[in-house]
Structures are given as structure tokens and as C-alpha cells.
Amino acid sequence: MSSFSSDLTGRDYEVRIGDYFSRGWEIFKAKALLFVLFTLLLLLIQVVISILPPPIGTRAEGSSEITILFSPIGDNGGILSLAFNIISPALTAGYYFVAFQIARNRDAVFNDFFRGFNKFLPIFLVTLVSTVLIVIGSVLLILPGVYLAVAYLFAQPLVIDKNADFWQAMETSRKLITKKWFSFFGLLLLIFLLNIGGVILLGFGLLVTIPLSICIIAAAYEDIVGLNSVSDVAV
């Protein structure tokens, strides 16, 4: 284990949920338009894939437009669906790249949302391996799956900010978060409720609550782990 992993897992800290929501909002509103536009882009891609018929898209025969909008993207397979599922970890990592740039008091542009492709493999592996372990844990006793879903919260940010490999990031996140697991569970529960509010607002609220959720997690990471002074990813 590297020195940064040992330093992180050995430290004590406090989880300040209210501060993370406040700081997350500050980060979000600094580039609110960019966050909303990128979220809209991701949603539009999923809608297009859902409209296109197999084998390109995932539209089921006889599906209504309402059914399409609320169906999971991978329900009926499809080439574009598979491709999107493969690249989506790198795309969603873009939220962290932008949030971290703002937190460092550096400018962020729309292209920064695509910087996850510069670390595509470790980001993809974090998502794939953590998902597999969470599913296995959920199938076995449910509680292990819930534990891991919370414990891996900082895995992707550690890959992005500390250049950790996927397993090092997952284990560092798990050991660090386990110390205050119930506090992080409460944080994620509040974030979940925040997004429920976004759904209630005819779904349009998700254009704000989805990126805001990542900004809140980025704020927690900034406080507990600490950001590198500069990004090590070339633009």
C-alpha cells in the first residue's frame, strides 16, 4: 500500500454533512450552466438510445414514449446501449474533474467533463469491480452489498485526484469510510432524498440535483481526503 493510502486510512476525521451540502452548492453554482448542460447531454443520449429500435437501440415493440423515458437503458440490449454502458463511467467521472477544478479555484470549461477518458481504464475498472462486488454482497445477505455501496464512495475520486489504481482506490476508500460508515450512509440517504425531490419536479429537477449530488460528494472528499494542488491529467 502506498504512503498516501496509509496516511489516509490511519487518520481520524469528522463527517460534517451540513458543510458538504453548503460547499457542494458553492461548487455547483460556480459553473451551474455547464453542469446542467452536461447532465442534459447525458440524458438526451439515453433518450435517443431508448427511441432507436434493436439492434442499435433498446426500444421495445409497441412501447409508448412515456414507457421509453422511464425504462432502464439496458433493458432490451442494443449496440449503442452496450457502448454507452462501457463509456458512462468515464463520462460521469467528468463531474468530479470539473468539481475538483472549481474546488481548487481554477477555471473549468465544458471539455473538462470528458477528461475521464484520460483515465478510462482505472475508472472503468473501479465501476465494474465495485458493482460486481456490491451485487454479490447484495445477493448473499443484502447488508454486505449496502456496506460496500457506501464504502466505495471515494474510490473514483481517488483514481481521479490521487492517480491510484482501481483496487488501491477501492480499498483505501473502504477502509477510510468504514471508520464513519453510518455518517456516510446518512449523507447518501440525504443525497438520495435530494434526487427524489428532483424527480418530483417533473424530472427536470434532476438536471440540478444529479450534478449537485456529485459536488456534495466532492466537497466531502475535499474535506476528508484533501485535493492535490493541481490536476495531473493533461487537458
C-alpha positions as CSV (number, residue, x, y, z in Angstrom):
1,M,0.0,0.0,0.0
2,S,1.4,3.4,-0.9
3,S,2.2,6.1,1.7
4,F,-0.9,8.2,0.7
5,S,-3.1,5.1,1.4
6,S,-1.6,4.5,4.8
7,D,-1.8,8.2,5.7
8,L,-5.5,8.3,4.7
9,T,-6.6,5.1,6.4
10,G,-4.8,5.9,9.5
11,R,-6.3,9.4,10.1
12,D,-9.3,10.4,12.1
13,Y,-11.9,12.9,10.9
14,E,-15.4,14.2,11.3
15,V,-18.2,14.0,8.8
16,R,-19.8,17.4,8.5
17,I,-22.9,16.8,6.4
18,G,-24.3,20.3,6.5
19,D,-21.0,21.8,5.5
20,Y,-20.8,19.4,2.5
21,F,-24.2,20.4,1.2
22,S,-23.2,24.1,1.5
23,R,-19.8,23.6,-0.1
24,G,-21.3,21.4,-2.8
25,W,-23.8,24.1,-3.6
26,E,-21.0,26.7,-3.9
27,I,-19.1,24.4,-6.3
28,F,-22.2,23.7,-8.4
29,K,-23.3,27.3,-8.7
30,A,-19.8,28.4,-9.8
31,K,-20.5,26.6,-13.1
32,A,-24.2,25.8,-12.9
33,L,-24.8,26.2,-16.6
34,L,-22.0,23.8,-17.6
35,F,-23.2,21.2,-15.0
36,V,-26.8,21.4,-16.3
37,L,-25.8,21.3,-20.0
38,F,-23.6,18.2,-19.4
39,T,-26.4,16.4,-17.5
40,L,-28.9,17.3,-20.2
41,L,-26.4,15.8,-22.8
42,L,-26.2,12.5,-20.9
43,L,-30.0,12.3,-20.5
44,L,-30.5,13.1,-24.2
45,I,-28.1,10.3,-25.2
46,Q,-30.1,7.8,-23.2
47,V,-33.4,9.0,-24.6
48,V,-32.0,8.6,-28.2
49,I,-30.8,5.1,-27.4
50,S,-34.2,4.3,-26.0
51,I,-36.0,5.5,-29.1
52,L,-33.9,3.7,-31.6
53,P,-35.0,0.1,-32.4
54,P,-32.8,-3.0,-31.8
55,P,-30.1,-4.0,-32.5
56,I,-28.9,-0.3,-32.5
57,G,-31.2,1.0,-29.7
58,T,-33.3,-0.5,-27.0
59,R,-36.9,0.4,-27.9
60,A,-39.3,-2.5,-27.3
61,E,-42.0,-3.1,-29.9
62,G,-45.2,-1.2,-29.0
63,S,-43.6,0.9,-26.3
64,S,-45.1,4.3,-25.6
65,E,-43.0,7.4,-25.3
66,I,-43.7,7.5,-21.6
67,T,-42.5,3.9,-21.1
68,I,-39.3,4.7,-23.1
69,L,-38.4,7.6,-20.8
70,F,-38.8,5.6,-17.6
71,S,-37.3,2.3,-18.8
72,P,-33.7,1.4,-17.8
73,I,-31.4,1.9,-20.8
74,G,-30.1,-1.7,-20.9
75,D,-33.5,-3.5,-20.7
76,N,-33.6,-4.7,-24.3
77,G,-29.9,-4.8,-25.2
78,G,-28.6,-2.8,-28.2
79,I,-25.3,-1.9,-29.6
80,L,-25.4,1.8,-28.5
81,S,-26.7,0.8,-25.1
82,L,-23.7,-1.5,-24.6
83,A,-21.3,1.2,-25.9
84,F,-22.9,3.8,-23.6
85,N,-22.6,1.5,-20.6
86,I,-18.9,1.0,-21.3
87,I,-18.1,4.7,-21.6
88,S,-20.5,6.0,-19.0
89,P,-18.1,5.7,-16.0
90,A,-15.6,8.0,-17.8
91,L,-18.4,10.4,-18.7
92,T,-19.9,10.6,-15.2
93,A,-16.3,10.9,-13.8
94,G,-16.3,14.3,-15.7
95,Y,-18.5,15.7,-12.9
96,Y,-15.6,15.1,-10.5
97,F,-13.0,16.6,-12.8
98,V,-15.0,19.8,-13.0
99,A,-15.9,19.9,-9.4
100,F,-12.3,19.4,-8.3
101,Q,-11.1,22.2,-10.7
102,I,-13.6,24.6,-9.1
103,A,-12.7,23.5,-5.6
104,R,-9.0,24.2,-6.5
105,N,-10.1,27.8,-7.5
106,R,-9.2,27.0,-11.1
107,D,-11.3,27.7,-14.2
108,A,-13.3,24.8,-15.7
109,V,-14.6,24.5,-19.2
110,F,-17.1,22.1,-20.9
111,N,-14.3,20.0,-22.3
112,D,-13.2,19.1,-18.7
113,F,-16.3,16.9,-18.4
114,F,-14.6,14.5,-20.9
115,R,-11.3,14.2,-19.1
116,G,-12.3,10.9,-17.6
117,F,-11.3,9.3,-20.9
118,N,-7.7,10.2,-20.0
119,K,-8.0,7.7,-17.1
120,F,-10.5,5.4,-18.8
121,L,-9.2,2.0,-17.7
122,P,-8.9,2.6,-13.9
123,I,-12.2,4.5,-13.8
124,F,-13.9,1.7,-15.8
125,L,-12.4,-1.0,-13.5
126,V,-13.5,0.8,-10.3
127,T,-17.0,0.9,-11.6
128,L,-17.0,-2.7,-12.9
129,V,-15.3,-4.4,-10.0
130,S,-17.2,-2.4,-7.3
131,T,-20.5,-3.1,-9.0
132,V,-19.8,-6.8,-9.2
133,L,-18.8,-7.0,-5.5
134,I,-21.8,-4.9,-4.4
135,V,-24.1,-7.2,-6.4
136,I,-22.5,-10.3,-4.9
137,G,-22.9,-8.9,-1.5
138,S,-26.5,-8.0,-2.1
139,V,-27.3,-11.4,-3.4
140,L,-25.8,-13.1,-0.4
141,L,-27.2,-11.2,2.5
142,I,-28.1,-7.7,1.2
143,L,-26.2,-6.0,4.1
144,P,-22.7,-6.6,2.6
145,G,-23.9,-5.0,-0.6
146,V,-25.2,-1.9,1.2
147,Y,-21.9,-1.7,3.2
148,L,-19.8,-1.8,0.0
149,A,-22.0,0.6,-1.9
150,V,-21.3,3.2,0.8
151,A,-17.7,2.2,1.5
152,Y,-16.6,2.6,-2.2
153,L,-17.9,6.2,-2.3
154,F,-14.4,7.7,-2.6
155,A,-12.9,5.1,-5.0
156,Q,-13.5,7.0,-8.2
157,P,-12.3,10.4,-6.7
158,L,-9.1,8.7,-5.5
159,V,-8.4,7.5,-9.1
160,I,-9.0,10.9,-10.4
161,D,-7.3,13.0,-7.8
162,K,-4.5,10.7,-6.5
163,N,-3.9,8.7,-9.6
164,A,-4.5,5.5,-7.6
165,D,-5.0,2.2,-9.4
166,F,-8.5,0.8,-9.2
167,W,-8.0,-1.7,-6.4
168,Q,-5.9,0.6,-4.3
169,A,-8.6,3.3,-4.7
170,M,-11.4,0.8,-3.7
171,E,-9.6,-0.5,-0.6
172,T,-8.4,2.9,0.5
173,S,-12.0,4.2,0.2
174,R,-13.4,1.2,2.0
175,K,-11.0,1.4,5.0
176,L,-11.4,5.2,5.3
177,I,-15.1,5.3,5.1
178,T,-15.7,2.3,7.3
179,K,-14.5,4.4,10.3
180,K,-17.6,6.7,9.9
181,W,-19.8,4.4,7.8
182,F,-23.1,5.3,9.4
183,S,-22.4,9.0,8.9
184,F,-21.7,8.4,5.2
185,F,-24.8,6.3,5.0
186,G,-26.8,9.3,6.3
187,L,-25.1,11.6,3.8
188,L,-26.0,9.3,0.9
189,L,-29.6,8.9,2.2
190,L,-30.0,12.7,2.2
191,I,-28.5,12.9,-1.3
192,F,-31.0,10.2,-2.4
193,L,-33.9,12.3,-1.0
194,L,-32.5,15.3,-2.8
195,N,-32.8,13.4,-6.1
196,I,-36.3,12.2,-5.2
197,G,-37.1,15.9,-5.0
198,G,-35.6,16.3,-8.5
199,V,-37.9,13.6,-9.8
200,I,-40.9,15.1,-8.2
201,L,-40.3,18.3,-10.1
202,L,-41.4,16.6,-13.3
203,G,-37.9,15.1,-13.6
204,F,-36.4,18.5,-14.6
205,G,-35.0,19.0,-11.2
206,L,-32.6,16.1,-11.9
207,L,-30.7,18.5,-14.2
208,V,-29.7,20.2,-11.0
209,T,-29.8,17.5,-8.3
210,I,-27.6,15.0,-10.2
211,P,-24.6,17.3,-10.6
212,L,-25.2,18.8,-7.2
213,S,-25.0,15.4,-5.7
214,I,-21.6,14.8,-7.1
215,C,-20.5,18.3,-6.0
216,I,-21.6,17.4,-2.4
217,I,-19.5,14.2,-2.5
218,A,-16.6,16.1,-4.0
219,A,-16.9,18.6,-1.0
220,A,-16.8,15.7,1.4
221,Y,-13.7,14.3,-0.4
222,E,-12.1,17.7,-0.3
223,D,-12.6,18.0,3.4
224,I,-11.7,14.4,4.5
225,V,-9.0,13.4,1.9
226,G,-7.8,16.7,0.6
227,L,-7.2,17.6,-3.1
228,N,-3.9,17.6,-4.9
229,S,-2.9,21.2,-5.5
230,V,-3.1,20.7,-9.3
231,S,-4.7,18.2,-11.6
232,D,-2.2,15.6,-13.1
233,V,-4.4,15.0,-16.1
234,A,-3.4,16.7,-19.3
235,V,-6.2,18.7,-20.9
